[in-house]
Amino acid sequence: MKITAAISGVGAYVPDYVLTNQELETLVDTTDEWILSRTGIQERHILKGEGQGTSVMGVKAVENLLAKTGVAAADIDLIICATTTPDLVFPATANIISAAVGATKAFSFDMQAACSGFMYALATGAQFIATGTYKKVVVVGADKMSSIIDYTDRSTCIIFGDGAGAVLLEPNHEGLGLLDQELHSDGNGEQYLHQKAGGSRRPPSAETVANREHYVHQEGAAVFKFAVKNMADVAAQVSERNGLTAESIDWLVPHQANKRIIDATANRVGIGPQKVMLNIHRYGNTTNGTIPLCLSDYEQQLRKGDNLIIAAFGGGFTWGALYLKWAYDGAAGTIKN
């Protein structure tokens, strides 16, 4: 049987500081009821401290993963870090994580596709396994969204939080792991969700800082309409192509952007809420952290052979879905290597 790339372990980390809806009421003109009814978010975790970047959370997520799986850092072949908030323009945050965890053999790089980044990175890492090039690939999804959020803008500050997750990909010969994918992008979506300054087009300057152009700019109505249609459609497309029905899909793993978008995606695929991974109420939108944090939170409920549909969308626009067959019983603990 051909080699497939299976997830053989999951790790996660969120910072200690919790930003509640009640605290946000003291910062902007909003209420707990308003936030909860429109987004499903109750709280989000925020990384505090001088010099604390995305890599800090990525390192802790990878260390958690390695401790659970019993894999030595020196045995990792590749680390891909999906992030929209890298520590620095260069070097890659993945490089920083590799050095910190002692992955001396691994080569590493970052992937940037906004909220779809982890899904893109998972599909990319899987190719290195499926071709037989590598045996152990770690995919990290991590973002310190609080570093690019304007806490005077109630349309965005209520949504985002900080967090990180990581998965280990290894070869499988039982037909488990990543079995199908449908990935898309459309640069015409740039105007609706982007960061105005900080890149080569508009480098940082006193003017860009004064104009508050280094924060997330989002046109919520346009993004919501796009996300509901495309994320739901692509999840349904992958399901139908693989002969999966609402009954045979064990879990929908959606990007945690907005509960109404999650509900719409589940309805499109015909899946009831009991099969939808949901933790947006605890973390908000952690961008690249949402999907691995879901896998971590629900790991104990996963069983070998479970059919998972992973779906996401992001600014730019980016979107897609993956079909993954789970490789181990979560209740029994992660696979020991």
PAKOL-778975 format. One record per residue (C-alpha): residue number from 1; x, y, z. Coordinates in pm, 1 decimal. Example, Ala and Ser with C-alpha at 12.3 -4.5 7.8 and 13.67 -1.06 7.14 Angstrom:
<recs>
1:1230.0:-450.0:780.0
2:1367.0:-106.0:714.0
</recs>
This chain:
<recs>
1:0.0:0.0:0.0
2:119.3:350.7:-76.0
3:262.7:570.5:197.5
4:28.6:824.9:351.3
5:106.8:1091.8:608.3
6:-71.0:1032.3:937.9
7:-91.8:1249.9:1246.9
8:68.7:1048.1:1525.8
9:55.5:1307.8:1803.0
10:-72.4:1653.1:1895.6
11:65.9:1925.0:2124.2
12:-69.8:2265.7:2225.6
13:-9.7:2577.8:2428.5
14:-207.0:2888.5:2521.8
15:-79.2:3174.9:2740.1
16:-197.7:3211.5:3100.0
17:-354.5:3556.3:3067.2
18:-726.2:3540.5:2984.1
19:-896.5:3839.0:2822.9
20:-1267.7:3809.5:2895.7
21:-1563.0:3978.5:2731.1
22:-1614.4:4165.6:3055.4
23:-1266.8:4317.0:3033.5
24:-1326.8:4413.7:2671.4
25:-1635.6:4605.6:2788.7
26:-1393.3:4840.1:2966.9
27:-1184.2:4893.5:2652.3
28:-1440.7:4946.2:2374.8
29:-1812.3:5007.0:2333.3
30:-1936.8:4648.6:2345.8
31:-2104.9:4397.9:2576.0
32:-2061.6:4034.8:2665.5
33:-2403.2:3955.7:2515.7
34:-2322.2:4135.5:2189.5
35:-1990.9:3952.7:2146.0
36:-2129.9:3612.7:2238.7
37:-2436.0:3638.1:2014.8
38:-2235.2:3743.0:1707.7
39:-1915.9:3540.3:1745.2
40:-1963.9:3271.2:2010.1
41:-1652.2:3396.2:2192.4
42:-1640.7:3427.0:2571.4
43:-1267.7:3466.8:2630.1
44:-931.2:3458.2:2458.0
45:-573.2:3402.9:2580.8
46:-311.8:3678.1:2541.3
47:68.1:3644.5:2545.9
48:209.7:3909.4:2779.0
49:568.7:4009.0:2851.0
50:851.4:4202.9:2692.8
51:1010.5:4031.1:2393.0
52:759.3:3747.0:2388.9
53:690.8:3650.5:2027.5
54:499.7:3380.1:1844.8
55:796.0:3141.0:1870.9
56:755.6:3128.3:2250.0
57:417.3:2958.9:2207.5
58:536.2:2747.2:1916.4
59:826.7:2612.1:2121.5
60:596.9:2516.2:2408.7
61:351.7:2344.6:2173.1
62:632.1:2141.9:2012.8
63:781.7:2053.0:2350.6
64:437.7:1934.1:2462.8
65:407.4:1726.6:2143.9
66:748.9:1565.2:2186.2
67:685.0:1484.8:2552.3
68:355.5:1314.0:2467.5
69:487.7:1112.1:2173.5
70:829.5:1027.1:2317.7
71:1001.6:1153.2:2002.2
72:1346.2:1310.3:2036.6
73:1388.6:1657.4:1886.9
74:1703.5:1539.9:1710.0
75:1494.5:1289.3:1512.8
76:1271.0:1551.7:1351.1
77:1339.6:1592.7:978.5
78:1136.8:1904.5:906.4
79:949.0:2176.5:1095.0
80:695.6:2395.5:915.4
81:551.5:2687.7:1108.1
82:229.1:2839.5:979.7
83:206.7:3192.9:1115.8
84:80.8:3538.4:1023.1
85:269.4:3702.0:1310.7
86:632.6:3588.4:1279.4
87:879.6:3695.4:1545.7
88:1082.2:3880.0:1282.0
89:1075.1:3942.5:908.6
90:1369.4:3700.3:905.8
91:1482.9:3450.9:1013.1
92:1178.0:3228.9:989.0
93:994.5:3162.2:1312.7
94:1028.7:2790.7:1231.2
95:1407.6:2836.3:1244.9
96:1379.4:2992.0:1589.9
97:1156.3:2709.0:1710.1
98:1392.2:2445.0:1569.0
99:1690.1:2589.1:1753.2
100:1499.3:2626.7:2079.3
101:1371.8:2267.0:2089.5
102:1702.7:2116.0:1974.4
103:1585.6:1990.6:1634.9
104:1941.1:1992.7:1503.7
105:1871.8:1769.2:1202.0
106:1559.4:1945.9:1081.1
107:1535.7:2203.1:810.0
108:1254.1:2448.3:868.3
109:1051.6:2721.9:706.3
110:743.3:2938.5:759.8
111:418.0:2932.9:567.5
112:191.3:3237.9:543.2
113:-166.0:3193.0:423.1
114:-350.0:3380.9:697.4
115:-601.9:3158.3:877.5
116:-562.5:2878.9:618.8
117:-189.8:2854.1:685.0
118:-195.5:2551.1:913.1
119:-408.2:2359.0:664.5
120:-173.6:2453.2:379.0
121:127.6:2356.5:591.4
122:-28.7:2022.3:684.1
123:-85.8:1943.0:315.6
124:270.6:2051.1:233.7
125:430.2:1852.1:514.2
126:231.9:1546.3:410.0
127:399.1:1549.6:67.7
128:742.8:1502.8:223.3
129:610.0:1195.5:404.0
130:413.6:1051.4:110.6
131:716.0:1072.2:-122.4
132:931.8:889.3:131.2
133:1163.1:1188.5:169.6
134:1113.3:1222.0:546.9
135:989.8:1012.4:837.4
136:906.8:1277.2:1096.6
137:759.0:1615.5:1008.8
138:629.8:1862.2:1268.2
139:368.8:2115.8:1158.7
140:315.9:2411.3:1391.6
141:30.3:2661.3:1381.1
142:99.1:2964.1:1600.9
143:1.2:3327.7:1617.9
144:30.8:3619.2:1856.0
145:-262.8:3806.2:1708.6
146:-264.9:4050.1:1999.1
147:50.0:4204.2:1845.9
148:-143.0:4327.7:1539.1
149:-483.2:4402.7:1693.6
150:-608.0:4755.3:1760.3
151:-776.7:4742.1:2100.9
152:-974.7:5054.1:2016.3
153:-1138.1:4879.0:1717.8
154:-1430.9:4676.1:1846.4
155:-1482.9:4503.2:1512.2
156:-1154.0:4313.4:1545.5
157:-1036.0:4321.0:1908.6
158:-1325.8:4102.4:2023.3
159:-1234.9:3824.5:1780.4
160:-868.3:3736.3:1806.6
161:-650.8:3561.8:2064.9
162:-305.2:3404.9:2095.0
163:-217.5:3035.8:2090.5
164:-25.2:2753.1:1926.4
165:-61.3:2389.2:1835.6
166:163.5:2130.7:1671.7
167:120.9:1790.0:1511.7
168:364.4:1514.2:1421.4
169:330.0:1356.6:1076.4
170:470.5:1007.1:1016.5
171:441.4:744.5:740.3
172:141.4:511.5:746.1
173:75.7:196.1:540.0
174:-279.5:124.9:659.3
175:-458.2:383.9:450.2
176:-478.8:628.4:741.2
177:-379.8:994.3:749.1
178:-426.5:1266.1:487.6
179:-623.3:1118.1:197.9
180:-752.7:1415.5:-0.7
181:-731.9:1792.4:-22.8
182:-889.6:2087.3:-202.8
183:-699.8:2414.8:-160.2
184:-775.0:2755.1:-312.1
185:-675.6:3120.5:-307.9
186:-800.0:3442.6:-463.0
187:-589.6:3757.0:-431.8
188:-890.4:3973.2:-513.7
189:-992.8:3930.5:-150.8
190:-698.1:4140.3:-29.5
191:-905.3:4456.0:9.9
192:-1140.1:4296.5:261.6
193:-890.8:4151.0:509.4
194:-531.9:4268.2:533.5
195:-270.3:4465.0:724.6
196:-216.7:4800.4:556.0
197:147.7:4862.4:644.1
198:460.6:4684.5:762.7
199:557.8:4508.3:440.4
200:772.2:4619.9:145.2
201:482.7:4811.8:-14.0
202:444.9:5037.6:290.2
203:745.2:4990.1:518.4
204:711.0:5100.7:880.3
205:741.2:5475.5:926.6
206:633.6:5741.6:1170.6
207:339.8:5808.2:937.6
208:217.4:5445.3:920.0
209:240.9:5411.9:1297.7
210:56.6:5739.8:1356.8
211:-215.7:5629.6:1115.5
212:-254.0:5296.0:1299.3
213:-184.6:5098.7:980.9
214:-4.9:4806.8:1146.9
215:-323.0:4642.5:1268.5
216:-568.8:4397.5:1114.3
217:-812.0:4568.5:876.7
218:-1129.8:4369.2:820.2
219:-1451.9:4440.3:636.6
220:-1660.6:4198.6:835.0
221:-1969.7:4167.2:616.4
222:-1772.3:4082.4:300.9
223:-1547.9:3836.1:484.6
224:-1844.1:3668.0:652.2
225:-2030.1:3621.9:322.5
226:-1722.0:3481.9:150.8
227:-1633.3:3249.0:436.0
228:-1980.2:3103.3:477.6
229:-2008.8:3011.2:110.0
230:-1658.7:2895.3:25.3
231:-1561.1:2715.5:344.3
232:-1891.4:2528.3:343.8
233:-1875.7:2448.4:-27.5
234:-1523.2:2311.1:-22.6
235:-1593.8:2096.2:285.1
236:-1894.9:1950.3:105.8
237:-1692.3:1900.0:-213.4
238:-1419.6:1697.9:-41.8
239:-1679.3:1493.3:146.8
240:-1878.5:1409.2:-165.3
241:-1568.4:1326.6:-370.7
242:-1467.8:1066.3:-113.7
243:-1813.6:919.4:-73.8
244:-1851.9:1052.2:278.8
245:-2197.9:1112.1:418.9
246:-2307.9:1296.6:729.6
247:-2321.5:957.8:900.8
248:-1972.2:846.2:796.3
249:-1801.7:1174.3:887.0
250:-1698.3:1145.9:1251.4
251:-1570.6:1500.1:1299.8
252:-1577.5:1835.8:1127.0
253:-1270.6:2039.0:1228.5
254:-1346.6:2396.2:1121.7
255:-1132.2:2705.2:1154.3
256:-1258.4:2887.9:1462.8
257:-1335.3:3232.5:1322.1
258:-1699.6:3282.0:1408.9
259:-1956.5:3037.6:1544.9
260:-2211.6:3139.9:1284.1
261:-1965.3:3048.0:1007.3
262:-1892.3:2717.1:1180.3
263:-2264.7:2641.9:1207.1
264:-2320.1:2724.8:839.8
265:-2038.0:2491.6:735.4
266:-2175.8:2208.8:948.5
267:-2524.3:2260.1:805.7
268:-2391.7:2253.7:448.2
269:-2223.7:1917.4:511.5
270:-2526.0:1795.7:708.2
271:-2336.3:1736.4:1032.6
272:-2497.9:1784.9:1373.1
273:-2329.1:1988.5:1647.5
274:-2219.4:1674.8:1834.3
275:-1970.3:1606.0:1553.0
276:-1827.7:1958.3:1526.6
277:-1506.3:2047.4:1708.4
278:-1573.1:2377.0:1882.6
279:-1354.2:2576.8:2119.7
280:-1393.7:2932.0:1988.6
281:-1565.8:3024.5:2315.5
282:-1239.8:2955.0:2501.6
283:-973.7:3091.4:2266.6
284:-1134.1:3317.8:2007.3
285:-969.4:3316.6:1665.3
286:-603.2:3222.2:1708.1
287:-557.6:3222.1:1327.6
288:-310.5:2938.5:1255.9
289:-357.7:2794.3:1603.0
290:-728.2:2714.4:1575.0
291:-719.6:2374.8:1402.6
292:-435.2:2215.3:1604.6
293:-589.8:2352.8:1926.3
294:-915.0:2179.6:1829.3
295:-731.3:1852.7:1764.5
296:-560.4:1884.4:2101.0
297:-880.1:1960.3:2292.2
298:-1067.9:1670.8:2129.1
299:-777.8:1424.4:2110.8
300:-913.8:1202.5:2386.9
301:-1237.8:1154.3:2192.0
302:-1070.6:1056.7:1864.7
303:-1050.3:694.1:1756.1
304:-835.8:514.4:1499.6
305:-1012.7:522.2:1164.8
306:-1228.2:828.4:1240.1
307:-1307.5:1037.0:931.3
308:-1219.7:1404.1:977.9
309:-1299.3:1694.1:746.0
310:-1076.0:1994.7:816.4
311:-1190.1:2325.5:668.0
312:-1055.3:2679.6:686.7
313:-1053.9:3019.1:520.2
314:-829.2:3320.1:558.8
315:-750.5:3671.5:444.3
316:-625.8:3721.8:96.6
317:-846.8:3515.0:33.3
318:-734.2:3159.3:108.3
319:-952.8:2855.9:177.4
320:-976.8:2481.1:147.8
321:-1057.2:2147.3:305.7
322:-872.6:1825.3:388.2
323:-994.5:1468.3:435.4
324:-801.8:1298.0:712.7
325:-846.3:949.3:854.9
326:-728.4:949.5:1217.7
327:-444.1:708.9:1302.6
328:-473.6:629.7:1676.1
329:-707.7:601.7:1971.2
330:-689.0:924.4:2165.9
331:-818.1:764.3:2486.5
332:-516.9:533.2:2484.1
333:-273.4:823.0:2454.2
334:-65.8:927.9:2157.8
335:148.0:683.1:1963.0
336:483.8:607.2:2122.7
337:774.5:582.3:1882.1
</recs>
